[in-house]
């Protein structure tokens, strides 16, 4: 008999249905709950007042234990963001990408996304040390407020600097009590790393998992949003390269509290609101 996988509640990162949330936030939340999702993780939702968003979640029985934030926003407006997190019932404030002390050292670009990507791909080991210092400072304040700071990986964190990577240096220098981790299993796999190995090596650091899949045949890369014939192509869970049974079996023996489906666009096989049901059913079957 197969060992059971983690029974953590199955949630959805609402970035997955971002266009739908923009068009009809409350109708989309209702559709998400109807699929069976119990929790959601929020990206910035400035278009919906917090009180209205909380009521919309409550009305359909969804909880919001985690939200995504930018480091620069937490450094400049921490109290405001902590208050918002508490209003929404969040336990975790997850930072999605690192930043740099002096962005002006990077060439200006009229395209904000191109500039953003150039910063992330141009991080040095000293930048990672600076990030660890900022995370420890912010994490201490978040902890005092009764919440928990965390970090969510992509694939660029695993770029090598000699014998280490940015991610490994970040883990080494951040205080385990102040900075927990949300493991994006899909992006870690794209980088050529093994989520099971990291869950095993750092059993006390991980609290949340992002569950996503990519079609078979991609070449491992640490370039974010890479292009070309061997670039990773998003797909629904169970239809790609990642077998989540072993990952979730490993997670069961760790302190994983929440799972969040996050399917990357574009949605080529079916609309997002159909894809999230395929994703949910795959995970639910693994827990059966």
C-alpha positions, 0 to 999 in steps of 0.5 A: 500500500502506498504511504499517504501524502500530506493532508494539508488543506488544498489552496489556490494562489489567486495569481492563477486566476488573476484575470478572472479576479480582475474581471469578477473578483467575488464571482471568481472566489465563488467558483474557486470555492465550488471546486473544493479549495479551502484556502487561498493565497493572495497576491496584491489585490489593490482593486478590491477594498480589504473589508470587501475582500474579507467579506467575499472570502467569508461569504464563500467559506474560503480562508486566507492564511497567506499573502504575497508581498514585495520586500521593498513594500515591507521595508517602506510600509511594514506597519500598513502591510501587517495591519492588512495581513491581520485584517485578512486573517493571514498567518504568513507574509510571504516575500516573492522575490529578493531585491537590491540596495541600489537598483540604480546600478542596473541600466534603465529600461522603459519596460518595467518588467524587463528592468525587474527581470534584469535586477533578479538575474543580475543578483550577486552573492553580496546582494543575497547577503544584503537580502538575508540581513533585510529579511531578518530585520523585517522578520523580527518585526513581523514576529513581534506582530504575531505573524510569520515572514517567509520567502517563496522561491522561483528558479533564478535563486539557484544560480551558482556562485562557486560552490553555493547558490543564492538560495543556499546562502540566503538559507544559511544567513537567515534566522530560521525562527524569523524567516520560514520558506514557501517551497515552489516545487515546480520552479525548484524542479525547473532549476534542476534541484530536487524538492525532496532533498531540500525538504529533507535537508531543512525540515524546520524551514518549510511551512508552505508548498506551491504546487505547479507543473511543467510539460516534459522535455524542458531543459533545466534553467535558472533563467526566469521566464526563459524562452526557446524550444526547451523552455519550461511550458506550464501545464495542469498537475499530473500532465507534466514532468513532476510526480508529486506523490514523493514530494507530498509523502516527504512533506507529511513528515515535515511541518507543512501547513498549507498547499497552494496550487499555482498554475502559470499562464498561459492557459493553452489547453483550457480556461483557468477556471477549468484548469484549477479543477484538474489541478485540485482533483489531482491533489485530492486523488493523491490524498485519498 
